[in-house]
C-alpha cells in the first residue's frame, strides 16, 4: 500500500477509536481504562475443514471490532453496542441467554466461558479473578458476510475482560475459549479457525493452522512486492450460521467418518483429516451418497491448503490462484455451500485476465468471495465484476481491498 493509503487508513482508525471512546464516555460518564481490538479474517483457502481437524490458511483483515472497557466494583457486565445502540446487562454469577439472541449472545458467551473453570488450575484462576466490567463495542467488520464478525466480537470482548481482571492468557487459549463460547453458548458448531486468526495473525503474513494440533506458522504474504492485492467482493447476501446448513454439514462429516471407517476397514479413523484424497478414489461415490461427496471435498481441500502454503513460500501466486478456483468448484459441487450469487461473482472474476484466483470464503450460503488480483487491475475489478453483478442481481455488492494485519491488540 502506498504512503497516502497508509495515512488514510491510520486516520480512519483513529476516528474509529475516538468514536468508541466518546460512546463509552456518554454511556458510562467516565473514560475507559483500555481498549481491546480484534480483527475479522478472510480465508485464502481451507473452507469447512477446521472442524474436520484439517489445515486452513486465513489472515486477519484491516476491519476490526473495538471494545473499550473499564472495571466495575461488582460482578455485573454492562455492555453497550455502539453500532446497534443497544444494551445488555447481566451478572457474571448467572449468565443467561440474551432475550433476543442478538449481538449480546457473543458477549454473554465469552463471559460465561471465562467465568467457568476449565477443570485445570489456569482455568480456575481466570474464573476466580474476573471482575465486573463496563464495555462499549463498535466494529466495521461486515455482519453476515463470512468475514468472522462474530469471532472478532468474541476475541475483543475476551481481551477486554481478561485485561480488566489483570489476567494474561496466550493467544491460543484465547482462541480456544472463544470457540467454546460459540460452540457451547451461541450454539454454532464452528471450528477453531476464525477465533485463531483473530487472536494470532501477524501483519504481512497468512496464518497456516493445523486445526488438530493447533500448531501454526506465519507464512509471508508478499503481495505488494509481487504487484498483487486481495480483493473481497461482498455479495450482500447474508446468512445466519445458526439457521443455515452449517451444523448439518458438520453432522454429515461425522456420518462420512463412520461410513469410511467401515468401507476402508480402518477402525482407527476418527476424522476426515485421517483420509487422504487418493483413498477416496477407491471408494465408489454415487450421486446419492452425499456424505462421501462431503468427504471428498474435505480431503481435497486439506491437500489444497498444504499446496497453497508451499506455493506462498516460493511466491508462486499463479499456483495459489489455481488452487483457489479448484476450492470454489469443490465447495460448489461436493460440499454444496455456494449460492447463485457467489457463483456469479467468482465466474465474473475468473473471466478477467488480471484475476489469478477467486473463491467463496467463510461458511458460504452467501457472504463474500475472496479474489487474488493484480494490483493494476483493482480499479477494473469494480467495472468488470462488481458493476455487472449489481446489474444482473439488483444487489448493491461492494468490494474491499484488504491487507494482512495483526491479530488481537490490547492497550490504550
Helices and strands as residue ranges (DSSP letters): H 3-28, E 34-45, G 50-52, E 55-71, E 76-81, E 86-91, H 104-114, H 121-129, E 133-139, H 149-165, H 171-180, I 181-186, H 193-200, E 205-210, E 216-220, G 224-226, E 228-234, G 241-243, H 246-263, G 272-274, H 277-281, H 290-313, H 317-333, H 340-350, E 355-361, E 368-374, G 375-377, H 378-381, I 382-386, H 387-393, E 398-402, E 409-411
